[in-house]
Amino acid sequence: MTNELMACTCLHHVHRNTFCKHMAAVENATDDGTLEAFPSEDNEDDTEPEDCDCDGLDDFPCWPCVQTGRTELPN
């Protein structure tokens, strides 16, 4: 990451030129260098986020649902 720009070498970012899960991990890293890559089960909430946009994505989860831990990205 340089200045405000972020890039990744994963195929998702390289071929689709879009925000990837690796960028999300870096963006969510805390100041002390730790990273909560997988939310703990205690924090899981099955309620739909207000900005959920899963409808129309053909069973692919929207980013708000992934970010809150409601659903996971497929491999």
N, C-alpha and C positions, 0 to 999 in steps of 0.2 A: 504494500500500500504506500503510495507516495502522494503527499499533500492530500487532496480530497478525492483523488482517483483510486479506484481499486480494480485489480485484475486477478485472474486465477488461470492456472494452466490446465484445469480439468476440462474434459471434452464438452460438458454442458455449457460452460462459459465460452470456450473457444469457438465451438460450432454454432451456438445459438446467440452468442453475444448478449447474454442475459445474466442476471443476478443468480448465483448458485449457492448451494448449501454451505460451501466453504467460506464464501463471503459473508454469509449470515453468521457463521461461527465466529469469524474475526470481528464482525460488527458487534456481537453480543459479549465479547470478552471483557472482563472487568479490568480496572486500572492496575490491579495487582498481578495480572497475567493469568488468572485462573479463568476457566471457561466451563459453563454449565451446558455441555453438549446435549445431555439427555435430562429433561426435567425429572425430578424425583416423583415417585408415585404419590407422595403426599400432596403434591401440587397439581396433580391431574384433575381436570374439571371437564366433564363431558358436555357441558352446556355450550351451545353454539355461540361463537363471538358475534358481536353486533355487526361487524363488517365482513362476515362470512360470505364468500362468493363461490361456494362449491357447486351450486346449481349451474349446469351448462358446461362443466369441465370434464364430462364423461368419466366419472369415478376417480378423477384426479383431485387431490385436496387443494384448497386455496391456501395462500400463505398465512392468513390470520389463524386458520385451524392448525397448521403445522407449528406456527410460532407459539401458540398457547398449549401445545401438547395434546390437543384433542385428536388429531390424526397424524400419521407419519407419511413421509414421502416414500413412494415405492422405489425399490432398487433398480 
